[in-house]
């Protein structure tokens, strides 16, 4: 059976492992650098990004994680995991946090606001649909979510989300010089792929739709191209998912 590593320092690693199991793939918890030698692909889950960074530093994981990415092995970051993989992050807490890097983008931490401003929305995902089939949209669960403000030329945008132009501009002082283009600044990016790196600002592991997991597995040939993803219709509101903050980790 194929094995996928899931960074298990904090956050929604159990939910990712459960999604992998539904696809017939074993997920293993990764907490130490030497464990990365035993896997061929890695998921970095959502969580509290600064806490995750402190724990990764404590366990001396950053050098091994960077090497894993640079070797071209498939890596997927969701929410806080996206922040980890970005080359640049803004809106961070005082002192910032260490990043793994490798993804040519600028990400804004907590772009969409606090825990109580978490939301769900239907996202247009044409590339995902073309490869995995299923509904034309994917239910994006955003919990204290980041957003990608800009990407490099090698980055493929897989999903974006409309926001007021002034919110995009106010999120990063580096774009002040672009105010004359404010009318065009109407979307932020919430899912991308760059070579071996996949990143989503939302939480596919908190839905019953495993198309993103299937998409990621095929990046590393963990399952055959003919394998179908598992899609289970589900009606769950953000309020019910977050009915008790003690039931879930505090996300990034």
Secondary structure, DSSP 4 states (H G I P E B T S, - for coil): --EEEEE-SSSSHHHHHHHHHHTT-EEEEE-SGGGGGG-SEEEE--S-HHHHHHHHHHTT-HHHHHHHHHTT-EEEEETHHHHHHEEEEESPPTT-------EEEEEETTTT-SGGG-EEEEEE-HHHHHHH-S-SEEEEEESS--EEEEE-TTPEEEEEEE--HHHHHHT-GGGGGGGGGGGG--EEEEEEEETTEEEESS-GGGSSB-HHHHHHHHHTTSS-TTPPP-B------HHHHTS-TTTS----
